[in-house]
Amino acid sequence: MRAQFITAEEVQQVLDVSRSKSYQIIRELNKELKSMGYHTIAGKCPIQFFKQKFYGLEIGGESA
């Protein structure tokens, strides 16, 4: 089973940002998800949502 969530540590590596910045990014993404009515997990974000926000990919893996 492949991972469904990206952690702050992985965000730090992928985006080459500081640890505090990666947690800030996760918090902002989770805040947006909460406003859309989704439940969130602190320090983690769904990989597909992360990809959509940072790479412009649509949910389902299609290019925008």
PDB file of N, CA, C and O in Angstrom:
ATOM      1  N   MET A   1       0.851  -1.187   0.000  1.00  0.00           N
ATOM      2  CA  MET A   1       0.000   0.000   0.000  1.00  0.00           C
ATOM      3  C   MET A   1       0.891   1.242   0.000  1.00  0.00           C
ATOM      4  O   MET A   1       1.805   1.361   0.815  1.00  0.00           O
ATOM      5  N   ARG A   2       0.621   2.142  -0.900  1.00  0.00           N
ATOM      6  CA  ARG A   2       1.439   3.358  -0.954  1.00  0.00           C
ATOM      7  C   ARG A   2       0.910   4.392   0.039  1.00  0.00           C
ATOM      8  O   ARG A   2      -0.266   4.389   0.404  1.00  0.00           O
ATOM      9  N   ALA A   3       1.796   5.260   0.453  1.00  0.00           N
ATOM     10  CA  ALA A   3       1.459   6.273   1.456  1.00  0.00           C
ATOM     11  C   ALA A   3       0.391   7.223   0.918  1.00  0.00           C
ATOM     12  O   ALA A   3       0.427   7.612  -0.249  1.00  0.00           O
ATOM     13  N   GLN A   4      -0.535   7.584   1.759  1.00  0.00           N
ATOM     14  CA  GLN A   4      -1.605   8.508   1.393  1.00  0.00           C
ATOM     15  C   GLN A   4      -1.330   9.937   1.869  1.00  0.00           C
ATOM     16  O   GLN A   4      -1.944  10.890   1.389  1.00  0.00           O
ATOM     17  N   PHE A   5      -0.407  10.069   2.810  1.00  0.00           N
ATOM     18  CA  PHE A   5      -0.114  11.369   3.408  1.00  0.00           C
ATOM     19  C   PHE A   5       1.355  11.711   3.245  1.00  0.00           C
ATOM     20  O   PHE A   5       2.214  10.830   3.212  1.00  0.00           O
ATOM     21  N   ILE A   6       1.631  13.004   3.143  1.00  0.00           N
ATOM     22  CA  ILE A   6       3.004  13.491   3.155  1.00  0.00           C
ATOM     23  C   ILE A   6       3.228  14.153   4.506  1.00  0.00           C
ATOM     24  O   ILE A   6       2.369  14.888   4.995  1.00  0.00           O
ATOM     25  N   THR A   7       4.366  13.894   5.100  1.00  0.00           N
ATOM     26  CA  THR A   7       4.681  14.464   6.409  1.00  0.00           C
ATOM     27  C   THR A   7       5.450  15.774   6.246  1.00  0.00           C
ATOM     28  O   THR A   7       5.946  16.096   5.166  1.00  0.00           O
ATOM     29  N   ALA A   8       5.533  16.510   7.339  1.00  0.00           N
ATOM     30  CA  ALA A   8       6.282  17.769   7.316  1.00  0.00           C
ATOM     31  C   ALA A   8       7.752  17.524   6.973  1.00  0.00           C
ATOM     32  O   ALA A   8       8.375  18.336   6.290  1.00  0.00           O
ATOM     33  N   GLU A   9       8.301  16.415   7.443  1.00  0.00           N
ATOM     34  CA  GLU A   9       9.691  16.089   7.138  1.00  0.00           C
ATOM     35  C   GLU A   9       9.880  15.859   5.638  1.00  0.00           C
ATOM     36  O   GLU A   9      10.886  16.275   5.063  1.00  0.00           O
ATOM     37  N   GLU A  10       8.911  15.198   5.010  1.00  0.00           N
ATOM     38  CA  GLU A  10       8.991  14.964   3.565  1.00  0.00           C
ATOM     39  C   GLU A  10       8.807  16.259   2.786  1.00  0.00           C
ATOM     40  O   GLU A  10       9.466  16.467   1.767  1.00  0.00           O
ATOM     41  N   VAL A  11       7.922  17.126   3.253  1.00  0.00           N
ATOM     42  CA  VAL A  11       7.742  18.437   2.620  1.00  0.00           C
ATOM     43  C   VAL A  11       9.049  19.215   2.684  1.00  0.00           C
ATOM     44  O   VAL A  11       9.435  19.880   1.723  1.00  0.00           O
ATOM     45  N   GLN A  12       9.721  19.127   3.818  1.00  0.00           N
ATOM     46  CA  GLN A  12      11.007  19.798   4.002  1.00  0.00           C
ATOM     47  C   GLN A  12      12.004  19.344   2.946  1.00  0.00           C
ATOM     48  O   GLN A  12      12.710  20.169   2.365  1.00  0.00           O
ATOM     49  N   GLN A  13      12.069  18.056   2.694  1.00  0.00           N
ATOM     50  CA  GLN A  13      13.006  17.516   1.711  1.00  0.00           C
ATOM     51  C   GLN A  13      12.600  17.865   0.284  1.00  0.00           C
ATOM     52  O   GLN A  13      13.438  18.275  -0.519  1.00  0.00           O
ATOM     53  N   VAL A  14      11.317  17.703  -0.035  1.00  0.00           N
ATOM     54  CA  VAL A  14      10.835  17.932  -1.403  1.00  0.00           C
ATOM     55  C   VAL A  14      11.000  19.397  -1.811  1.00  0.00           C
ATOM     56  O   VAL A  14      11.442  19.689  -2.922  1.00  0.00           O
ATOM     57  N   LEU A  15      10.647  20.310  -0.916  1.00  0.00           N
ATOM     58  CA  LEU A  15      10.672  21.736  -1.252  1.00  0.00           C
ATOM     59  C   LEU A  15      11.973  22.421  -0.835  1.00  0.00           C
ATOM     60  O   LEU A  15      12.179  23.596  -1.141  1.00  0.00           O
ATOM     61  N   ASP A  16      12.841  21.703  -0.145  1.00  0.00           N
ATOM     62  CA  ASP A  16      14.115  22.245   0.339  1.00  0.00           C
ATOM     63  C   ASP A  16      13.891  23.507   1.170  1.00  0.00           C
ATOM     64  O   ASP A  16      14.466  24.563   0.905  1.00  0.00           O
ATOM     65  N   VAL A  17      13.037  23.361   2.182  1.00  0.00           N
ATOM     66  CA  VAL A  17      12.738  24.451   3.106  1.00  0.00           C
ATOM     67  C   VAL A  17      13.096  24.010   4.518  1.00  0.00           C
ATOM     68  O   VAL A  17      13.389  22.838   4.759  1.00  0.00           O
ATOM     69  N   SER A  18      13.071  24.953   5.444  1.00  0.00           N
ATOM     70  CA  SER A  18      13.380  24.626   6.840  1.00  0.00           C
ATOM     71  C   SER A  18      12.254  23.784   7.443  1.00  0.00           C
ATOM     72  O   SER A  18      11.154  23.693   6.897  1.00  0.00           O
ATOM     73  N   ARG A  19      12.562  23.183   8.565  1.00  0.00           N
ATOM     74  CA  ARG A  19      11.567  22.345   9.240  1.00  0.00           C
ATOM     75  C   ARG A  19      10.365  23.190   9.674  1.00  0.00           C
ATOM     76  O   ARG A  19       9.219  22.768   9.518  1.00  0.00           O
ATOM     77  N   SER A  20      10.627  24.371  10.213  1.00  0.00           N
ATOM     78  CA  SER A  20       9.514  25.218  10.656  1.00  0.00           C
ATOM     79  C   SER A  20       8.652  25.663   9.476  1.00  0.00           C
ATOM     80  O   SER A  20       7.431  25.758   9.603  1.00  0.00           O
ATOM     81  N   LYS A  21       9.276  25.935   8.337  1.00  0.00           N
ATOM     82  CA  LYS A  21       8.517  26.324   7.141  1.00  0.00           C
ATOM     83  C   LYS A  21       7.668  25.159   6.649  1.00  0.00           C
ATOM     84  O   LYS A  21       6.533  25.360   6.216  1.00  0.00           O
ATOM     85  N   SER A  22       8.203  23.948   6.710  1.00  0.00           N
ATOM     86  CA  SER A  22       7.429  22.791   6.251  1.00  0.00           C
ATOM     87  C   SER A  22       6.202  22.578   7.131  1.00  0.00           C
ATOM     88  O   SER A  22       5.134  22.237   6.623  1.00  0.00           O
ATOM     89  N   TYR A  23       6.335  22.773   8.438  1.00  0.00           N
ATOM     90  CA  TYR A  23       5.171  22.654   9.328  1.00  0.00           C
ATOM     91  C   TYR A  23       4.172  23.780   9.056  1.00  0.00           C
ATOM     92  O   TYR A  23       2.962  23.567   9.140  1.00  0.00           O
ATOM     93  N   GLN A  24       4.663  24.959   8.734  1.00  0.00           N
ATOM     94  CA  GLN A  24       3.773  26.073   8.393  1.00  0.00           C
ATOM     95  C   GLN A  24       2.972  25.734   7.133  1.00  0.00           C
ATOM     96  O   GLN A  24       1.772  26.001   7.073  1.00  0.00           O
ATOM     97  N   ILE A  25       3.620  25.156   6.143  1.00  0.00           N
ATOM     98  CA  ILE A  25       2.948  24.774   4.900  1.00  0.00           C
ATOM     99  C   ILE A  25       1.870  23.735   5.187  1.00  0.00           C
ATOM    100  O   ILE A  25       0.749  23.849   4.691  1.00  0.00           O
ATOM    101  N   ILE A  26       2.204  22.720   5.988  1.00  0.00           N
ATOM    102  CA  ILE A  26       1.231  21.682   6.337  1.00  0.00           C
ATOM    103  C   ILE A  26       0.043  22.300   7.070  1.00  0.00           C
ATOM    104  O   ILE A  26      -1.104  21.959   6.783  1.00  0.00           O
ATOM    105  N   ARG A  27       0.308  23.204   8.012  1.00  0.00           N
ATOM    106  CA  ARG A  27      -0.790  23.860   8.746  1.00  0.00           C
ATOM    107  C   ARG A  27      -1.700  24.629   7.798  1.00  0.00           C
ATOM    108  O   ARG A  27      -2.922  24.571   7.935  1.00  0.00           O
ATOM    109  N   GLU A  28      -1.120  25.354   6.834  1.00  0.00           N
ATOM    110  CA  GLU A  28      -1.920  26.127   5.883  1.00  0.00           C
ATOM    111  C   GLU A  28      -2.766  25.212   5.001  1.00  0.00           C
ATOM    112  O   GLU A  28      -3.938  25.491   4.751  1.00  0.00           O
ATOM    113  N   LEU A  29      -2.167  24.119   4.533  1.00  0.00           N
ATOM    114  CA  LEU A  29      -2.921  23.179   3.706  1.00  0.00           C
ATOM    115  C   LEU A  29      -4.045  22.537   4.512  1.00  0.00           C
ATOM    116  O   LEU A  29      -5.162  22.391   4.015  1.00  0.00           O
ATOM    117  N   ASN A  30      -3.754  22.155   5.752  1.00  0.00           N
ATOM    118  CA  ASN A  30      -4.787  21.548   6.590  1.00  0.00           C
ATOM    119  C   ASN A  30      -5.896  22.539   6.942  1.00  0.00           C
ATOM    120  O   ASN A  30      -7.059  22.155   7.064  1.00  0.00           O
ATOM    121  N   LYS A  31      -5.534  23.809   7.102  1.00  0.00           N
ATOM    122  CA  LYS A  31      -6.546  24.835   7.364  1.00  0.00           C
ATOM    123  C   LYS A  31      -7.500  24.939   6.174  1.00  0.00           C
ATOM    124  O   LYS A  31      -8.713  25.053   6.349  1.00  0.00           O
ATOM    125  N   GLU A  32      -6.942  24.899   4.970  1.00  0.00           N
ATOM    126  CA  GLU A  32      -7.763  24.947   3.770  1.00  0.00           C
ATOM    127  C   GLU A  32      -8.662  23.715   3.672  1.00  0.00           C
ATOM    128  O   GLU A  32      -9.839  23.828   3.330  1.00  0.00           O
ATOM    129  N   LEU A  33      -8.108  22.545   3.970  1.00  0.00           N
ATOM    130  CA  LEU A  33      -8.910  21.318   3.946  1.00  0.00           C
ATOM    131  C   LEU A  33     -10.047  21.385   4.966  1.00  0.00           C
ATOM    132  O   LEU A  33     -11.169  20.975   4.670  1.00  0.00           O
ATOM    133  N   LYS A  34      -9.762  21.902   6.167  1.00  0.00           N
ATOM    134  CA  LYS A  34     -10.799  22.021   7.198  1.00  0.00           C
ATOM    135  C   LYS A  34     -11.921  22.946   6.734  1.00  0.00           C
ATOM    136  O   LYS A  34     -13.097  22.677   6.980  1.00  0.00           O
ATOM    137  N   SER A  35     -11.552  24.036   6.063  1.00  0.00           N
ATOM    138  CA  SER A  35     -12.576  24.972   5.591  1.00  0.00           C
ATOM    139  C   SER A  35     -13.463  24.345   4.520  1.00  0.00           C
ATOM    140  O   SER A  35     -14.579  24.801   4.273  1.00  0.00           O
ATOM    141  N   MET A  36     -12.942  23.282   3.886  1.00  0.00           N
ATOM    142  CA  MET A  36     -13.714  22.548   2.881  1.00  0.00           C
ATOM    143  C   MET A  36     -14.516  21.409   3.509  1.00  0.00           C
ATOM    144  O   MET A  36     -15.227  20.682   2.815  1.00  0.00           O
ATOM    145  N   GLY A  37     -14.394  21.261   4.839  1.00  0.00           N
ATOM    146  CA  GLY A  37     -15.174  20.266   5.552  1.00  0.00           C
ATOM    147  C   GLY A  37     -14.480  18.933   5.783  1.00  0.00           C
ATOM    148  O   GLY A  37     -15.119  17.975   6.218  1.00  0.00           O
ATOM    149  N   TYR A  38     -13.189  18.855   5.503  1.00  0.00           N
ATOM    150  CA  TYR A  38     -12.449  17.605   5.694  1.00  0.00           C
ATOM    151  C   TYR A  38     -11.810  17.554   7.077  1.00  0.00           C
ATOM    152  O   TYR A  38     -11.507  18.589   7.672  1.00  0.00           O
ATOM    153  N   HIS A  39     -11.610  16.344   7.578  1.00  0.00           N
ATOM    154  CA  HIS A  39     -10.854  16.135   8.808  1.00  0.00           C
ATOM    155  C   HIS A  39      -9.377  16.131   8.448  1.00  0.00           C
ATOM    156  O   HIS A  39      -9.007  15.715   7.350  1.00  0.00           O
ATOM    157  N   THR A  40      -8.535  16.588   9.360  1.00  0.00           N
ATOM    158  CA  THR A  40      -7.100  16.648   9.088  1.00  0.00           C
ATOM    159  C   THR A  40      -6.317  15.989  10.218  1.00  0.00           C
ATOM    160  O   THR A  40      -6.851  15.745  11.301  1.00  0.00           O
ATOM    161  N   ILE A  41      -5.047  15.705   9.950  1.00  0.00           N
ATOM    162  CA  ILE A  41      -4.130  15.148  10.935  1.00  0.00           C
ATOM    163  C   ILE A  41      -2.959  16.118  11.035  1.00  0.00           C
ATOM    164  O   ILE A  41      -2.343  16.465  10.028  1.00  0.00           O
ATOM    165  N   ALA A  42      -2.656  16.551  12.256  1.00  0.00           N
ATOM    166  CA  ALA A  42      -1.563  17.496  12.466  1.00  0.00           C
ATOM    167  C   ALA A  42      -0.249  16.917  11.962  1.00  0.00           C
ATOM    168  O   ALA A  42       0.078  15.764  12.242  1.00  0.00           O
ATOM    169  N   GLY A  43       0.503  17.725  11.215  1.00  0.00           N
ATOM    170  CA  GLY A  43       1.817  17.311  10.726  1.00  0.00           C
ATOM    171  C   GLY A  43       1.785  16.459   9.473  1.00  0.00           C
ATOM    172  O   GLY A  43       2.828  16.018   8.990  1.00  0.00           O
ATOM    173  N   LYS A  44       0.581  16.223   8.938  1.00  0.00           N
ATOM    174  CA  LYS A  44       0.445  15.422   7.716  1.00  0.00           C
ATOM    175  C   LYS A  44      -0.601  16.048   6.810  1.00  0.00           C
ATOM    176  O   LYS A  44      -1.507  16.747   7.263  1.00  0.00           O
ATOM    177  N   CYS A  45      -0.451  15.779   5.514  1.00  0.00           N
ATOM    178  CA  CYS A  45      -1.391  16.301   4.522  1.00  0.00           C
ATOM    179  C   CYS A  45      -1.554  15.240   3.446  1.00  0.00           C
ATOM    180  O   CYS A  45      -0.591  14.547   3.118  1.00  0.00           O
ATOM    181  N   PRO A  46      -2.751  15.097   2.889  1.00  0.00           N
ATOM    182  CA  PRO A  46      -2.908  14.142   1.789  1.00  0.00           C
ATOM    183  C   PRO A  46      -1.964  14.478   0.634  1.00  0.00           C
ATOM    184  O   PRO A  46      -1.877  15.630   0.209  1.00  0.00           O
ATOM    185  N   ILE A  47      -1.268  13.476   0.137  1.00  0.00           N
ATOM    186  CA  ILE A  47      -0.284  13.681  -0.931  1.00  0.00           C
ATOM    187  C   ILE A  47      -0.927  14.309  -2.165  1.00  0.00           C
ATOM    188  O   ILE A  47      -0.352  15.219  -2.762  1.00  0.00           O
ATOM    189  N   GLN A  48      -2.097  13.842  -2.550  1.00  0.00           N
ATOM    190  CA  GLN A  48      -2.752  14.367  -3.748  1.00  0.00           C
ATOM    191  C   GLN A  48      -3.067  15.852  -3.607  1.00  0.00           C
ATOM    192  O   GLN A  48      -2.915  16.606  -4.569  1.00  0.00           O
ATOM    193  N   PHE A  49      -3.507  16.287  -2.419  1.00  0.00           N
ATOM    194  CA  PHE A  49      -3.799  17.709  -2.200  1.00  0.00           C
ATOM    195  C   PHE A  49      -2.514  18.529  -2.262  1.00  0.00           C
ATOM    196  O   PHE A  49      -2.496  19.617  -2.837  1.00  0.00           O
ATOM    197  N   PHE A  50      -1.441  18.011  -1.671  1.00  0.00           N
ATOM    198  CA  PHE A  50      -0.140  18.674  -1.732  1.00  0.00           C
ATOM    199  C   PHE A  50       0.304  18.845  -3.185  1.00  0.00           C
ATOM    200  O   PHE A  50       0.728  19.931  -3.579  1.00  0.00           O
ATOM    201  N   LYS A  51       0.210  17.787  -3.973  1.00  0.00           N
ATOM    202  CA  LYS A  51       0.614  17.844  -5.381  1.00  0.00           C
ATOM    203  C   LYS A  51      -0.245  18.831  -6.154  1.00  0.00           C
ATOM    204  O   LYS A  51       0.261  19.567  -7.002  1.00  0.00           O
ATOM    205  N   GLN A  52      -1.531  18.852  -5.869  1.00  0.00           N
ATOM    206  CA  GLN A  52      -2.434  19.779  -6.551  1.00  0.00           C
ATOM    207  C   GLN A  52      -2.035  21.223  -6.264  1.00  0.00           C
ATOM    208  O   GLN A  52      -2.024  22.055  -7.172  1.00  0.00           O
ATOM    209  N   LYS A  53      -1.709  21.524  -5.016  1.00  0.00           N
ATOM    210  CA  LYS A  53      -1.390  22.889  -4.638  1.00  0.00           C
ATOM    211  C   LYS A  53      -0.006  23.340  -5.104  1.00  0.00           C
ATOM    212  O   LYS A  53       0.180  24.511  -5.434  1.00  0.00           O
ATOM    213  N   PHE A  54       0.963  22.428  -5.135  1.00  0.00           N
ATOM    214  CA  PHE A  54       2.330  22.833  -5.464  1.00  0.00           C
ATOM    215  C   PHE A  54       2.736  22.531  -6.897  1.00  0.00           C
ATOM    216  O   PHE A  54       3.646  23.170  -7.424  1.00  0.00           O
ATOM    217  N   TYR A  55       2.092  21.590  -7.525  1.00  0.00           N
ATOM    218  CA  TYR A  55       2.479  21.221  -8.888  1.00  0.00           C
ATOM    219  C   TYR A  55       1.360  21.444  -9.896  1.00  0.00           C
ATOM    220  O   TYR A  55       1.541  21.204 -11.089  1.00  0.00           O
ATOM    221  N   GLY A  56       0.201  21.904  -9.422  1.00  0.00           N
ATOM    222  CA  GLY A  56      -0.903  22.178 -10.324  1.00  0.00           C
ATOM    223  C   GLY A  56      -1.561  20.940 -10.888  1.00  0.00           C
ATOM    224  O   GLY A  56      -2.200  20.997 -11.939  1.00  0.00           O
ATOM    225  N   LEU A  57      -1.412  19.811 -10.196  1.00  0.00           N
ATOM    226  CA  LEU A  57      -2.016  18.563 -10.668  1.00  0.00           C
ATOM    227  C   LEU A  57      -3.439  18.472 -10.155  1.00  0.00           C
ATOM    228  O   LEU A  57      -3.730  18.866  -9.025  1.00  0.00           O
ATOM    229  N   GLU A  58      -4.307  17.959 -10.976  1.00  0.00           N
ATOM    230  CA  GLU A  58      -5.690  17.740 -10.577  1.00  0.00           C
ATOM    231  C   GLU A  58      -5.768  16.473  -9.749  1.00  0.00           C
ATOM    232  O   GLU A  58      -4.940  15.575  -9.906  1.00  0.00           O
ATOM    233  N   ILE A  59      -6.748  16.392  -8.875  1.00  0.00           N
ATOM    234  CA  ILE A  59      -6.975  15.160  -8.127  1.00  0.00           C
ATOM    235  C   ILE A  59      -7.258  14.053  -9.128  1.00  0.00           C
ATOM    236  O   ILE A  59      -8.097  14.213 -10.014  1.00  0.00           O
ATOM    237  N   GLY A  60      -6.572  12.949  -8.993  1.00  0.00           N
ATOM    238  CA  GLY A  60      -6.690  11.862  -9.950  1.00  0.00           C
ATOM    239  C   GLY A  60      -5.445  11.774 -10.823  1.00  0.00           C
ATOM    240  O   GLY A  60      -5.327  10.848 -11.626  1.00  0.00           O
ATOM    241  N   GLY A  61      -4.511  12.716 -10.686  1.00  0.00           N
ATOM    242  CA  GLY A  61      -3.231  12.652 -11.371  1.00  0.00           C
ATOM    243  C   GLY A  61      -3.179  13.283 -12.750  1.00  0.00           C
ATOM    244  O   GLY A  61      -2.156  13.162 -13.426  1.00  0.00           O
ATOM    245  N   GLU A  62      -4.230  13.949 -13.199  1.00  0.00           N
ATOM    246  CA  GLU A  62      -4.228  14.581 -14.516  1.00  0.00           C
ATOM    247  C   GLU A  62      -3.573  15.948 -14.431  1.00  0.00           C
ATOM    248  O   GLU A  62      -3.675  16.627 -13.409  1.00  0.00           O
ATOM    249  N   SER A  63      -2.914  16.347 -15.480  1.00  0.00           N
ATOM    250  CA  SER A  63      -2.276  17.671 -15.523  1.00  0.00           C
ATOM    251  C   SER A  63      -3.323  18.751 -15.664  1.00  0.00           C
ATOM    252  O   SER A  63      -4.374  18.541 -16.270  1.00  0.00           O
ATOM    253  N   ALA A  64      -3.030  19.903 -15.105  1.00  0.00           N
ATOM    254  CA  ALA A  64      -3.950  21.034 -15.206  1.00  0.00           C
ATOM    255  C   ALA A  64      -3.721  21.786 -16.486  1.00  0.00           C
ATOM    256  O   ALA A  64      -4.403  22.776 -16.751  1.00  0.00           O
TER     257      ALA A  64
END
